[in-house]
Structure formats: C-alpha cells, structure tokens
Amino acid sequence: MLKTRVITALLLLALLVPILYFGSIQIFSLVATLFFGAAMWESQRLFKKPAPLVIALIWSALFFYLSFNGFLLSSPTTPLLFAMCVLFWLLRLIPSLAFGLPVLHSISSSTLNGIYGLSIFGCFVAMCVLFAHSPLFFLSVMAVVWVADVVAYFSGKAFGKRKLAPSISPGKSWEGAIGGWLGVLLIAGLAVYLGAAADIFPTKIFMKLGAFGFLLVFTALAIASVVGDLFESSLKRRADMKDSSALLPGHGGVLDRIDALIPVLPMAALLDLWLR
C-alpha cells in the first residue's frame, strides 16, 4: 500500500511541476476541470444521488467554460462566491459536525448536497484565482494544508491520546490537530523570515495584517483544514464508504485528497482579493 501511495504521489507531482513551471492558466484550467469533475462525481456518490456522472459532467462543463476564458478571474461575482463559501461552512457545514447529517434521500440532504457542491466549485475557482496571481503564490497557499495534514498525522501518531471526533474519524486526535496548527505557524513564519521580499501568501498576510493578523489567519486556515477533512469523513461514514472512490491508488479518491482544501482555498482567495 505504501509503495502504491508513493508512486501515485510522484505521478501527481510530475503532473503538477510542469504546470507550475509554464504558468499557463489555460492548461491549469483544463487539468483542474478533470480533477473537479472527479470530485463532483465522488460527492454525488457520497450523497447517493442518481446519475452522478451526468451531474459531474454538467458541473465540469460549466467550470471549464468559466475558467478557461478567464471569466472567473475578472468577474465581480467571484469574491461574492468565495464569501458565500465561507458562510456555507460557518452556518451549515460546520454545525452538521456537531448535530449530525440529515438522513439520505431527504430534502435536507439534497440541500446539503447543493451547498457542498457549490463549496467544491468555489474551491476550484479559488485555485484558478490563486494560480493566476502566480504559481508560487498558489503553491504557498496549498502548502498550508499540506503541512497541517502531514504534521497532524505524525503528531497524532506520536502523541495522540485524546480523540478529536471519535464518532466521525477515530484516528484523529487533539494532539494531532494542535501539532498541525503549530506546524503551519512555524512553516508560515519561516517563509516570512526567509522570503520577506517574495510574493507568497504568508508574506502578504504578515505585511498587510501584522503579526496578530498573521496569527489569526493561519489559525483559522489550520482549523478550516481539519473541518474540511472531518466533514468529508462524516459523509463517507453516512454512506458506508471507506474512500470517496478508487481513482487515486493508495490515496482513495480525489475528494479524499482535497477535502481539507475545500474550506481553506476560498478563504485564502478572498483574503488575497481583499488585500490587493
């Protein structure tokens, strides 16, 4: 399993590096559409919706049309979309972790499906906006989630005793979550210290909002990454599915890889637009 996981990760990295190097928003849009379509297909399956592939294709066609021609990069509605995504998480998706998901095939579940689908859409739109700022800037935001995930995993393995959400994801602990948060603050702080002149997300936040604002933003992003992971875990548990799919050998599905990004990226993109 570990070997398969590493091979898949290397293949994904081999796909990402040339895209970052050439910096073409059109190529990025095309590849993002493929992953977005996969994520939407998996999401519909988690909600047990009929014809999930058809729904995913419709969403994908809309995303590709709006992203490839650059409409999403200049539209005045894009910041509104990001703000809506943040509110979706605060007002509906996060509370469901405390109060539970509605039963499948109910009106409430269908409403939640639409909200989560729009959140996934907003996440991929945010990818395009951040990439258009610069590939390095995009990478610096993605690194926040990657660091939180990796450090939380190893912190949890080493020190985890108190379960964070045992009924949703028994493997997650408070010690792991706190370790991930501290890892994010450390890496972001080092990025500011070592690359003070670079146009990257941590430096921008520090320069625009100061040390206290920096602490608040990266704390919020670290929390959001955990929330995104837990919410997808709750969907899988309700649907009685171990992974969202088997599209990425050793990793599960696309949604399993981007679940933590879904609440983080719209928030980061909104801050990027607001602080320009």
N, C-alpha and C positions, 0 to 999 in steps of 0.2 A: 504493500500500500504506500509506504513512504517513497519508494522508488518511482511509482506511478505519479505520485503527488509532485515530486521534484521535476520529473520530465514535463508534466503539464505546465508547471510554473515557468520552466525555462522556455517552453514554446510560446507562452503568453508574453513573456519578456521579449522574446525575439520578434514578436509582432509589434510590441509597444515601442521599442527603441527606435526603429526607422521612422515611425510616425512622429515621434517627438523630435527626431533629428531634422526631418524635412519641414515640419511645421505647417503642412497643408490642411486647412480647415475642411476642404472637400474630402480628402482621404480620411481624415478623422471622423467626419460625419458619416461616411459610408461604413466604416468599421463600427462606430458607435451604434448605428442603426441595427447592425447584426446582433450585437450584444443586447441592445434594448428590446428587440423582438423576442430574443430568447428569454429575457427576464419577464416580459409581459406574458409570454406563453406559460412560463412556470407559475407566475402569480395566479393566472386564471385556473390552473390546475389545483393550486392550493385552496382556491375558493370553490372548487368542484363545479366550475361553470361549463356549460355545453360549448362545443366547438371552440376550444381555447386557441387553436392555431389560427382560425379565421379572425378572431378578435385581435390576436397579436399582430397579424398581417395588416389589419386596418390601422392600428396604433403605429406600426412601423412605417407605413406609407406616409402618414401624417407627419411623423417626426422627421423622416428623411426629406420630405418636401420643404419643411420649415427650416431645417438646419443646413441643408446643402446649399441653398441660395442665400444664406446669411440673414434671413429674415429675423431669426431669433436673436441675433446679435445686436440688432438695431431697433427692435420693436420696443415701444414704451410699455408694452404689457408684460415684458419679460421680468422686470423687478416685481411686478404685481404677482406673477406666477410664483416667484421664489417666496414672497411674503405669505402667500396662501399656503404653500407647502409647510412653512414654519408653523403657521396657525393650525394646519391639519394635525401636525404632530402634537402640539400643545393641547389642543381642545378635544381631539378624538382618538388618535392612535396611542399616545402615552396613557391616557386614562384606561384604555382597554387592557393594559397590562395589569392594572390594579383590580378592575371589575370583571375581567374576563371577556372573551369574544362572544358575539351572538352565535346562535346555532346556525349551522349551514342551511342554505336554501331558504333563508328568511329575508325579509325586506331590509332589515338592519345589516345583515351580512352583505347583501348586494350594495348597499350604500357604502359600507366599509371597503368593499372591493373597488368601487369607483374612486374613493378617496386615496386608497393605497396606490391604485393605478396612476392617478394624477401625481402622486408623490414620486413614483418611479420616473414618470415623464419629466417632472421638474428636476430630478437628479441628473438625468442625461442632458437636459437643456443646460444645466449648470456646468456639466463637463465641457460642453461646447463653448460656453461663455468664458470659462476659466482658461481653456486651451487657446481661445482667440486672444486673450490678454497676453499670454506667452506659454509655450510648452513647459518652461521651467516653473512658471507660476502655478500652472495646473499640477505639476508633479509635487510641488511643495505643499499643496492642499491635500493631495492624495496620501502623501507621506504621514500626515497627521493620523489618518485612520489606520494605515499600515502599522505605524509604531504603536498605537493604542492596542491594536489586536495582538501583535507579537509579544509586547511586553506584558500585557494582561495574561496571555497564555502561560508564559514562563513564570510570572509572579504567582499565578494561581497554582501551578504545579509545585512550586517551591514552598509557598506559604499558605495556600488556601485552606481555610478551616470553616469559615462562616459562609454559608450558601447565599448567593445574591438573590436568586429566584428559583428555588428548588422545584416548584411545580411547572416551570417553563423550561429551564435549562439547568439541570442539576450539576453540570460541570463547572458553572460559573460561580466565582466567589467574590466577596467584598475585597479580599486582599488582592485578587487579580485585577479587579476594576480600579482600585486605588493605585496599584502598580502601573497600569496602563496610563492613568491620568498623570502620574509623576513622570513617566517616560515621555509623554507628549510635551509636558512643560520643559523637561530637560533638553530634548532634541530641538524644540522650537527656540528655546533660549540660546542654545549653541549656534543655531542657524543665524540668529540675530547678531550674536557676538562675532562669528567668523565671516559672515557675509553682509555686513551692515550696509554696503552700497548696492547689494544685489536686489533686483526686483522680484522678491519672493513674498509669499503670504505672511510668514511670521514677522519679517522686517516691516512690511506695510502696516500691520496691526500695531506693532510697537511704536513706530514713528507717528502714526496718526492718533492712537488712543493712549499711549503711555504705558507704563509698567502695570498699573492696576487694570486698565482696559485689556491689556495683553493677557493677564491672569484670568480675567472673566471670560474672554472669548475662547481661549484654549481649554478652559474648564468646561464651558458649555459644549464645545465640539467633542471633547472626550466623553462627556455624558451622553451626547446625541449618538455617538458611535455605538455605545453599549445598548442604548434604547433600540436602535435600528436592528441590531443583532437579536435582541430579545423578542422583538415584535415578530420577526420572521420565524423564529423558533416556536413562538406560540401558534402561528399559522400552521407550521408543519405538524405540531403536536395535535392540533384540532383535526387536521386532515389525515392523521396517522401515516405520515410520510417521514422517512429518515432524512432525505435530501429533497431539494426542490426539483431535481432531475439528475440525470447521469451524464450531462453534456460535457462536463469537465472531469475526466477520470482522476480519481484521487481527491477531488475537491467537492464533488456533488454537482450542483447546478450553478448557473450564472448568478442567480439570486442569492445563493449561499455565499458567493464571493463579494457581492456588492451591498448586502443588506445593511452593513454599518455605514455605507456611503450615502444611502438614500436620505436620511435626515441631515447629514453633515454638509453635503455639497451645495444644496440650495441656500443654506445659511451662510456658507463661506462666499458664494457668488453674490448674494445680496449685500454682504459687507463690502466686497470688492467694488460693486457698483456704487454703493452709498459713499464710500471713502475716496472716490476718484475726484 
